[in-house]
Amino acid sequence: MATILVVDDSAVDRRLAGSFLEKTGDISVIYATNGHEALAAIPQHFPDLVLTDLQMPEMDGLELTKEIRARHPGVPVILMTAFGSEEIAIQALQRGAASYVPKKELAKELATTVDNVLAVARAERGHQRLLERVTRIEHHFLLENDATLVSPLIGHLQEHLARMRLCDETGLIRVGIALHEALINAIYHGNMEVSSDLKEKDDQAYRQLVEERTQQSPFRDRRVFVSASVSSSKATYVIRDQGKGFDVNNQPDPLDPGNVDKVSGRGLMLIRTFMDKVYHNETGSEITMVKHPDW
């Protein structure tokens, strides 16, 4: 059972977030009312993840994220954002947060976001003891449209990233989140051609369409191509799908604070925040992500 520390100065919001988490049945929730209480609680309870509000007195979510990364780099942080906190959310992601969920989307997005971050964090921790010193690692993968392959692949890639010592534990989780978003985009939005706009408007219809297209041609027959090259100087990841692509010159800027609150743009925002270089090919069917050392 995972333990999650929920931090929010509002008792109503704190309990609401906790209730959404406890509905999953395999999460234990503890609470703190501000950043100082949260930092005191972490060494006592050893939470697997911290879910924090951004706007709080005494120590806000931005400061808390920075302190957790410095003191407990293996504990991922997810932000709860409210309208008007978009710019601070971007700063927190840049300083170490693993993901974020708009407060108005907690009911739909919180459980999935937490599951994704926990899966990535556990995959990274489970491989730490197996790491060896190597000079360069290259791998190529050919994946079906099966989202259950994503977490094992990320764990494998994190293992080799850690071998090269390019980043700390928090950095490994953040790279894992970027890879997760890119792989899910390639499967659902690329190969299956299911629009993220539909997810924002009707999550149930989105999931139903995904399920239908896993059985339909040509969607079911498409594949995702993944290549990874990791050395002590940088890691380069290339993910390509066989979908129709998109117009890379006609996309809203995911780092614009005005777009932070949109579920549909969150994936690319996380990718661009957590990776040092990100670019697409002309058709939009391939993304290249580069990670340089944190030091």
C-alpha positions in Angstrom: 0.0 0.0 0.0 1.3 3.4 -1.0 1.4 6.3 1.5 0.6 9.8 0.2 1.1 13.0 2.1 -1.5 15.6 1.2 -0.5 19.2 1.9 -3.1 22.0 1.8 -4.0 24.8 4.2 -7.7 24.4 3.3 -9.3 21.6 5.3 -12.1 21.2 2.7 -9.6 20.8 -0.2 -7.3 18.7 1.8 -10.0 16.1 2.7 -11.5 16.2 -0.8 -8.1 15.3 -2.3 -7.6 12.6 0.3 -11.1 11.1 -0.4 -10.3 10.8 -4.1 -7.1 8.9 -3.3 -8.6 6.6 -0.7 -11.3 5.5 -3.2 -8.6 3.5 -5.0 -8.4 1.2 -2.0 -4.6 0.8 -2.0 -3.5 4.2 -0.7 -3.0 5.4 2.8 -3.3 9.2 3.2 -1.7 11.4 5.8 -2.1 15.2 6.0 -0.2 18.4 6.6 -1.6 22.0 6.6 1.6 23.7 5.2 5.1 23.2 3.9 6.7 23.2 7.4 4.4 20.5 8.7 5.0 18.5 5.5 8.8 18.6 5.9 8.5 17.4 9.5 6.1 14.6 8.5 8.3 13.1 5.7 11.0 11.5 7.9 8.4 10.3 10.3 6.1 8.6 7.8 8.3 8.0 4.7 5.5 8.8 2.1 5.8 7.4 -1.4 4.5 10.7 -2.8 3.6 14.2 -1.8 0.5 15.9 -3.2 0.6 19.6 -2.4 -1.4 22.8 -3.0 0.6 25.6 -4.5 -0.8 28.6 -2.6 -0.3 28.2 1.1 0.9 30.5 4.0 4.3 30.2 5.7 5.7 27.9 3.0 4.0 27.6 -0.4 4.1 24.6 -2.8 7.0 26.1 -4.8 9.3 26.4 -1.7 8.1 22.9 -0.5 9.0 21.3 -3.8 12.5 22.8 -3.8 13.0 21.6 -0.2 11.8 18.1 -0.9 14.1 17.7 -3.9 17.0 18.9 -1.8 16.2 16.7 1.3 14.3 13.7 -0.1 15.1 13.4 -3.8 13.4 10.0 -4.0 10.0 11.4 -3.0 8.1 12.7 -6.1 5.8 15.8 -5.7 2.5 16.4 -7.6 1.0 19.9 -7.5 -2.6 20.9 -7.2 -3.1 24.1 -9.1 -5.9 26.6 -9.0 -6.8 29.3 -11.4 -4.3 32.1 -11.2 -1.3 29.9 -10.2 -0.2 28.8 -13.7 3.1 30.7 -13.7 4.0 29.3 -10.2 3.1 25.8 -11.4 5.6 26.1 -14.3 8.3 27.3 -11.8 7.6 24.3 -9.5 7.9 21.9 -12.4 11.2 23.4 -13.3 12.4 23.1 -9.7 11.6 19.4 -9.2 7.8 18.6 -9.2 6.9 15.4 -11.1 3.5 16.5 -12.4 0.4 18.6 -11.6 -3.4 18.4 -11.6 -5.7 21.4 -11.8 -8.0 21.4 -8.7 -11.1 21.5 -10.9 -10.0 18.2 -12.5 -9.2 16.3 -9.3 -12.1 13.9 -9.7 -11.1 12.9 -13.2 -7.3 13.2 -13.2 -5.9 12.8 -9.7 -6.0 9.0 -9.4 -4.5 8.4 -12.9 -1.8 11.0 -12.4 -0.8 9.5 -9.0 -0.8 6.0 -10.4 1.5 7.1 -13.2 4.0 8.9 -11.0 4.0 6.1 -8.4 4.6 3.5 -11.2 7.6 5.5 -12.6 9.0 6.1 -9.1 8.8 2.4 -8.1 10.3 1.3 -11.4 13.3 3.6 -10.8 13.8 2.5 -7.2 13.5 -1.2 -8.1 16.4 -1.0 -10.5 18.9 1.0 -8.5 20.7 -2.0 -6.9 21.3 -3.5 -10.3 23.2 -0.7 -11.9 26.7 -1.1 -13.3 29.2 1.2 -14.8 29.2 1.4 -18.6 30.4 4.0 -21.1 27.5 4.1 -23.6 24.2 2.3 -23.9 21.9 2.1 -27.0 18.6 0.3 -27.3 15.9 0.1 -29.9 12.3 -1.1 -29.2 9.3 -1.9 -31.3 6.0 -1.7 -29.3 2.4 -2.6 -30.0 -0.3 -0.2 -28.9 -0.2 -1.7 -25.4 0.0 0.9 -22.6 1.0 -1.9 -20.1 4.4 -2.0 -21.8 5.1 1.7 -20.9 6.1 1.3 -17.3 8.5 -1.6 -17.7 10.1 0.2 -20.6 10.6 3.3 -18.6 12.1 1.3 -15.7 14.5 -0.2 -18.2 15.5 3.2 -19.6 15.8 4.7 -16.1 18.2 2.0 -15.1 20.6 2.9 -17.8 20.2 6.6 -17.2 21.2 6.1 -13.6 24.2 4.1 -14.6 25.5 7.1 -16.4 24.8 9.3 -13.4 23.2 12.0 -15.5 20.7 13.0 -12.8 19.7 12.4 -9.2 16.6 10.4 -8.1 14.3 13.3 -8.7 15.7 13.7 -12.1 15.2 10.1 -12.9 11.5 10.4 -12.0 11.1 13.5 -14.1 12.7 11.9 -17.1 10.4 9.0 -16.6 7.4 11.2 -16.5 8.5 12.8 -19.8 9.0 9.4 -21.4 5.6 8.3 -20.1 3.8 11.2 -21.7 5.6 10.8 -25.0 4.9 7.1 -25.2 1.2 7.5 -24.3 0.9 10.3 -26.8 2.4 8.0 -29.5 0.0 5.2 -28.7 -3.2 7.1 -28.1 -2.9 10.3 -30.1 -0.5 9.1 -32.8 -1.3 5.5 -33.7 -4.9 5.5 -32.5 -5.7 9.0 -33.6 -7.7 9.8 -30.5 -7.8 13.5 -29.8 -6.8 14.9 -26.5 -9.6 17.4 -26.9 -12.1 14.6 -26.6 -10.4 13.6 -23.3 -10.9 17.1 -22.0 -14.6 17.2 -23.1 -15.7 13.7 -22.3 -13.3 11.3 -20.6 -15.6 8.3 -20.8 -16.0 8.8 -24.6 -12.3 9.1 -24.9 -11.7 5.8 -23.1 -14.4 4.1 -25.1 -12.9 5.2 -28.4 -9.4 4.0 -27.3 -10.9 0.6 -26.5 -12.6 0.4 -29.8 -9.6 1.3 -31.8 -7.4 -1.3 -30.2 -9.5 -3.8 -32.2 -9.8 -1.9 -35.4 -7.6 -1.7 -38.5 -5.4 0.2 -39.2 -5.0 1.5 -35.7 -4.3 -1.9 -34.0 -1.6 -2.8 -36.6 0.5 0.3 -36.0 3.6 0.3 -33.9 5.7 2.7 -31.8 9.4 2.8 -32.5 11.7 3.8 -29.6 15.4 4.4 -29.6 17.6 5.4 -26.6 21.2 6.4 -26.6 22.8 7.2 -23.2 26.3 8.2 -22.3 27.9 10.2 -19.5 27.4 13.4 -21.4 23.7 13.2 -22.5 20.7 10.9 -23.1 18.8 11.1 -26.3 15.3 9.5 -26.8 13.5 9.2 -30.1 9.9 8.0 -30.2 8.0 7.6 -33.5 4.5 6.5 -34.2 2.8 5.4 -37.5 -0.1 7.8 -37.2 -0.9 10.8 -39.5 1.0 13.2 -37.3 0.1 16.9 -36.7 1.1 20.3 -37.8 4.0 21.1 -35.5 3.8 24.8 -36.5 0.2 25.2 -35.4 0.3 24.1 -31.8 -0.4 26.2 -28.7 2.6 26.9 -26.6 2.3 24.4 -23.6 4.6 26.6 -21.5 2.2 29.6 -21.9 0.6 30.1 -18.4 -2.7 30.5 -20.2 -2.5 26.8 -21.3 -1.4 25.3 -18.0 -5.0 24.6 -16.9 -5.8 22.6 -20.0 -5.6 18.8 -19.6 -4.9 18.4 -23.3 -1.6 20.3 -23.2 -0.2 18.9 -20.0 1.8 16.1 -21.6 3.9 18.3 -23.9 4.3 20.8 -21.1 5.8 18.2 -18.8 8.1 16.9 -21.6 9.4 20.4 -22.4 9.9 21.2 -18.8 11.7 18.0 -17.8 13.9 17.6 -20.9 16.6 20.0 -22.0 15.9 19.8 -25.7 12.7 18.7 -27.5 11.8 18.8 -31.1 9.5 17.0 -33.6 10.0 15.9 -37.2 8.2 17.8 -40.0 5.1 15.5 -39.9 4.8 15.5 -36.1 5.0 11.7 -35.9 8.4 11.7 -34.2 9.7 13.4 -31.1 13.3 13.7 -30.0 14.1 14.4 -26.4 17.6 15.2 -25.0 18.6 15.2 -21.3 21.9 16.7 -20.2 23.5 16.0 -16.8 22.0 17.9 -13.8 25.4 18.8 -12.5 
